[in-house]
Amino acid sequence: MAENRNAMNMAVKLLAVRAHSSAELRDKLLRKGFAEAEVELALSECLRLKFLDDRLFATMYLEELQCRGYGRRRCRMSMQRKGLPGELVTELLDAVSSEDETARAEALLERKLTSLAREKDPRKKKEKAVRFMMSRGFSPGMVITLYERLTRTP
């Protein structure tokens, strides 16, 4: 039982620093050398005490990623990397309206175009902007459509 307390104490310490997904916390405890049975008991206790909640963590993490200017693809990849269940990730991403994502992408692309204002070659400017936006997780079709709309001369 003393060993379980150690795993539990470590879990609480880790959760005090920042929220974790269940999978992420399990991996960290196992890497610290706790036995699998101890880790499972600690995780069960954290869930029972509501110290650990994958749905709440996923919701907050998705909001954080969106605030950083990431698109649907990058959010999905980052959330999966945290060990969140695929069906939960899909459910939360499906709840995000395409208008919200388009608005975030447009604001980000406008800022990027400002920083690319000195680029004289229109082809290079477009390539840089599209590459940047795709690295942020926005779909190529959306990026190209927004780019053309924002760079169209009246």
CORFEN-V879474 format. One record per helix or strand of 3 or more residues. SS is the DSSP state (~ for helix, > for strand). FROM is the first residue (numbers start at 0). TO is the last residue. If there is no record, write none. Layout:
SS FROM TO
SS FROM TO
This chain:
~ 1 16
~ 21 30
~ 35 47
~ 53 66
~ 71 80
~ 85 93
~ 97 114
~ 121 134
~ 139 150
